[in-house]
Amino acid sequence: MALINENFLKLKAGYLFPEIARRVKAFTEAHPDQANRVIRCGIGDVTEPLPESCRKAMHEAIDELGTREHFRGYGPEQGYDFLRNAIAKRQFQDRGIEVSADEIFISDGSKCDTGNILDIFGNQNRIAITDPVYPVYVDTNVMAGNTGEADANGAFAGLLYLPCTPENGFVPAIPKEKVDLVYLCYPNNPTGATATKAQLQEWVDYALANDTTLLYDAAYEAYIQDPELPRSIFEIPGARRCAIEFRSFSKIAGFTGVRCAYIIIPKELEGRTTGGTRQLVHPLWSRRHSTKFNGASYPVQRGAAAIFTPQGEAEVTELIRHYMGNAALLRAACADVGLAVYGGENAPYVWVACPAGTDSWGMFDRMLTEANVVITPGSGFGAAGEGYFRISAFNSRANVEEVCRRIRQLLG
Ligand SMILES: *Cc1c(COP(=O)(O)O)cnc(C)c1O
């Protein structure tokens, strides 16, 4: 009998979203009359249709594959040049940010990228993770054997948790100790918070002083409305020597089901061996990616590249305007009933303090059973999320307006 990876046994049973699904299912089965009334603002999935420019490009790509002369088999593992060049130019160079096409690796998702990146790092690293946090960063470290067991609060031994609270604007204080890897995500899921250039500069300065690598998740960069806020870690001087950035087409263009993302590894970024030799990171990821991945699908990459055409850009702008309009309505409804509201101004998530005396799951159950609205309990993202809940702005306008009405009715 084969030995299993026992690290998996350390994982906590209820991954957040299955637990939410379980409670929603139990409720709708017990109350079939209310099942149709349930509005889901829980899971962070987009709702609006794929932009026409993306669909058109994918149709055309599929037709190309249907002819002998234009058929394509395996593509480059790192992604097609048409997409890497378009990303480098439109997302970075046109904004004065130094990133070249060969520093971009196309993949089928940031969830996989943020997990897979651990392949190229060793097991003895001191790892810091913000709290609350996107659960993938924690769980993939557990699977990789980078942690001990979880305590009663679900905190894993060996990880350094960096609390994010209203007091620090949900941007963690710089650690007093030296760490090797830090996960940062701005605009943030779940809190909807953003980090300023000055705040990110502090992190870059810390990273350069301590030989730390920053793993920067910019999945929501397109939601930034304030032109002063950085959209990329590479806007910060020095970041090319200490950071990896993760980006995705999921939230910018509704690709959560289509699947396309990318990672940026600057060519000068270094790690070290246990013997102390400095080693470039880019070739390691290149080797990893071309060994374990065979490239994102051609039609999908054509669809992704379409967001950099004038029509695609206009459609993406409209999508984001729609979701950010939803966020503004949700913010207003929660504020009107006297709740403390955070996020939602440069991110599609609104982070709300529960009414006094109610904890996160208590609020979840109350919203589900009394308002038939599914929210996400803050504690599911980490101990520091207790006492908060997340409302996603990914919905139709009609649903959001109805959710706002129900919040005012329930809590007003
Ligand atoms: C949605 C999301 C992603 C994107 O994941 P994909 O696998 O590309 O769909 C990445 N990071 C965070 C924090 C997210 O919320």
The ligand as an ORCA input file, in Angstrom:
! r2SCAN-3c Opt
* xyz 0 1
  C     -10.338     34.977     -7.912
  C      -8.982     35.074     -7.353
  C      -7.881     34.672     -8.107
  C      -8.045     34.189     -9.519
  O      -8.073     32.816     -9.586
  P      -8.171     32.055    -10.968
  O      -7.697     30.692    -10.643
  O      -7.284     32.751    -11.956
  O      -9.609     32.090    -11.392
  C      -6.623     34.811     -7.549
  N      -6.446     35.309     -6.314
  C      -7.476     35.718     -5.579
  C      -7.222     36.305     -4.253
  C      -8.775     35.589     -6.069
  O      -9.796     35.994     -5.317
*
